[in-house]
Amino acid sequence: MFSLSTTQTHGLTVIANLPDHRLILTFIARLAQNSPVRVLVGGNRFDAHQLARQVRQFTTKVDDTLARIEQARPFTCFQTLSLLAHTPPTAPFIALDLLTTFYDDNITNSESIRLTENAIHHLQRLSQQTPVLVTLRPPPNPARATLSQRLYAAADYLYIHKTPDTPHQLTLSAIG
């Protein structure tokens, strides 16, 4: 079990293998109540309607809260890297399914590793001044598992979701 805090001021948190993004969407909704949030959608699992429902649970100022969420959807690992390179460390940064574009079979393994290392450099730069949260999905090709391992090694906080034998609940703690 893990919890996320809206009071973390910096650091790189990596969460791997979540079955869905409900917990992360709740976290984004909480953060956006009080400050801007940048969200990079690396895969195709971002449910804007669910996010709006989460925001409604916490505030009546839905439009104001949603306006504080800046979203980017890169379609290639090169676009992902460019977005990371040009992101200033002025707001919490959340990258959903970050490595999805790096799993592209049209990119060689060595090039994918090099680009992942560059992405990690930018994530670490951001995380020195603002909280950074990255979610990861397993690679479709086991040869790309090294990409996740590199991010795991760079993380200040690492959570890997494992399907339990008995159900349990993931929780979110908002302090303050």
C-alpha positions as CSV (number, residue, x, y, z in Angstrom):
1,M,0.0,0.0,0.0
2,F,1.2,3.5,-0.7
3,S,-0.1,7.0,-0.4
4,L,0.6,10.2,-2.3
5,S,1.0,13.5,-0.5
6,T,0.1,16.9,-2.1
7,T,2.7,18.5,0.2
8,Q,5.8,16.9,-1.3
9,T,8.0,19.7,-2.6
10,H,10.4,17.9,-4.9
11,G,11.7,14.5,-5.8
12,L,11.0,11.8,-8.5
13,T,8.3,9.3,-7.7
14,V,7.8,6.3,-10.0
15,I,4.7,4.1,-9.9
16,A,4.8,1.0,-12.1
17,N,2.0,-1.4,-13.2
18,L,-1.1,0.4,-11.9
19,P,-4.1,-1.3,-13.5
20,D,-5.7,2.1,-14.2
21,H,-5.2,5.8,-13.4
22,R,-8.0,6.4,-10.9
23,L,-5.7,7.0,-8.0
24,I,-3.5,9.3,-10.1
25,L,-6.5,11.3,-11.5
26,T,-7.6,11.8,-7.9
27,F,-4.2,13.1,-7.1
28,I,-4.2,15.5,-10.0
29,A,-7.7,16.7,-9.0
30,R,-6.4,17.4,-5.5
31,L,-3.3,19.2,-6.7
32,A,-5.1,21.4,-9.2
33,Q,-7.4,22.8,-6.5
34,N,-4.5,25.0,-5.3
35,S,-1.9,25.2,-8.0
36,P,-1.2,24.5,-11.7
37,V,-0.3,20.9,-12.6
38,R,1.4,19.8,-15.8
39,V,0.4,16.4,-17.1
40,L,2.2,14.5,-19.9
41,V,0.1,11.7,-21.3
42,G,2.5,9.1,-22.8
43,G,0.0,6.4,-23.4
44,N,-3.6,6.5,-24.4
45,R,-5.2,5.9,-21.0
46,F,-6.1,9.5,-19.9
47,D,-9.8,9.7,-19.0
48,A,-10.7,13.4,-18.9
49,H,-14.3,12.7,-17.9
50,Q,-13.1,10.7,-14.9
51,L,-10.8,13.6,-14.0
52,A,-13.7,16.0,-14.1
53,R,-15.7,13.7,-11.9
54,Q,-12.8,13.6,-9.4
55,V,-12.5,17.4,-9.4
56,R,-16.3,17.7,-8.7
57,Q,-15.8,15.6,-5.6
58,F,-13.4,18.2,-4.1
59,T,-14.7,21.6,-5.3
60,T,-17.6,23.5,-6.8
61,K,-15.0,25.5,-8.8
62,V,-14.7,22.8,-11.5
63,D,-13.8,25.1,-14.4
64,D,-11.1,27.0,-12.4
65,T,-9.6,23.7,-11.2
66,L,-9.6,22.1,-14.6
67,A,-8.0,25.3,-16.1
68,R,-5.0,24.8,-13.8
69,I,-4.3,21.4,-15.5
70,E,-2.0,21.7,-18.5
71,Q,-2.0,18.6,-20.6
72,A,0.3,17.4,-23.4
73,R,0.0,14.3,-25.5
74,P,3.2,13.4,-27.4
75,F,2.9,10.7,-30.0
76,T,6.6,9.8,-30.3
77,C,9.5,9.5,-27.9
78,F,11.1,12.4,-29.7
79,Q,8.1,14.6,-28.9
80,T,8.2,13.3,-25.3
81,L,11.8,14.2,-24.9
82,S,11.3,17.7,-26.4
83,L,8.4,18.3,-24.0
84,L,10.5,17.3,-21.1
85,A,13.4,19.5,-22.2
86,H,11.2,22.5,-22.5
87,T,9.2,22.0,-19.3
88,P,10.1,24.6,-16.6
89,P,10.1,23.3,-12.9
90,T,7.4,25.7,-11.9
91,A,4.5,23.3,-11.2
92,P,4.1,19.7,-10.2
93,F,4.7,17.4,-13.2
94,I,3.0,14.1,-13.8
95,A,3.9,11.8,-16.7
96,L,1.3,9.1,-17.3
97,D,2.7,5.9,-19.0
98,L,5.9,7.8,-19.8
99,L,7.8,5.1,-21.6
100,T,4.9,4.0,-23.9
101,T,6.3,6.1,-26.8
102,F,9.8,4.7,-26.1
103,Y,8.6,1.1,-26.7
104,D,8.1,1.9,-30.4
105,D,9.5,-1.0,-32.5
106,N,10.7,1.5,-35.1
107,I,13.3,2.8,-32.6
108,T,16.3,0.5,-32.0
109,N,16.9,-0.7,-28.5
110,S,20.1,1.3,-28.2
111,E,18.4,4.5,-29.4
112,S,15.5,3.9,-27.0
113,I,18.0,3.5,-24.1
114,R,19.8,6.7,-25.1
115,L,16.5,8.6,-25.3
116,T,15.3,7.2,-22.0
117,E,18.6,8.3,-20.3
118,N,18.0,11.8,-21.7
119,A,14.4,11.7,-20.4
120,I,15.6,10.7,-17.0
121,H,18.1,13.6,-17.0
122,H,15.2,16.0,-17.6
123,L,13.0,14.4,-15.0
124,Q,15.8,14.7,-12.4
125,R,16.3,18.4,-13.4
126,L,12.6,19.0,-12.8
127,S,12.5,17.0,-9.6
128,Q,15.1,19.1,-7.9
129,Q,12.6,22.0,-7.7
130,T,9.1,20.5,-8.0
131,P,7.5,17.1,-7.4
132,V,7.6,14.7,-10.4
133,L,5.4,11.7,-10.6
134,V,5.8,9.1,-13.4
135,T,3.7,6.1,-14.1
136,L,4.9,3.2,-16.1
137,R,3.3,0.3,-17.9
138,P,5.1,-3.0,-18.7
139,P,6.8,-3.0,-22.1
140,P,5.1,-5.1,-24.8
141,N,8.5,-6.4,-25.7
142,P,10.6,-7.8,-22.8
143,A,13.8,-6.5,-24.5
144,R,12.6,-3.0,-23.5
145,A,12.3,-3.9,-19.8
146,T,15.7,-2.2,-19.2
147,L,14.0,1.2,-19.8
148,S,11.8,0.7,-16.7
149,Q,14.8,-0.5,-14.7
150,R,16.7,2.7,-15.5
151,L,13.8,4.8,-14.3
152,Y,13.5,2.7,-11.2
153,A,17.1,3.3,-10.4
154,A,16.7,7.1,-10.8
155,A,13.6,7.3,-8.6
156,D,13.6,8.9,-5.2
157,Y,10.4,6.9,-4.4
158,L,9.5,3.7,-6.2
159,Y,6.2,1.8,-6.0
160,I,5.5,-1.3,-8.0
161,H,1.9,-2.5,-8.1
162,K,1.6,-6.3,-7.9
163,T,-1.6,-8.1,-8.3
164,P,-2.3,-9.4,-4.8
165,D,-3.7,-12.8,-3.8
166,T,-6.3,-10.9,-1.8
167,P,-7.8,-7.6,-2.8
168,H,-6.5,-4.4,-1.1
169,Q,-7.1,-0.7,-1.7
170,L,-4.7,1.8,-2.9
171,T,-5.0,5.0,-0.9
172,L,-4.3,8.7,-1.5
173,S,-3.4,11.0,1.4
174,A,-3.8,14.7,0.9
175,I,-2.2,16.6,3.8
176,G,-3.0,20.3,4.2
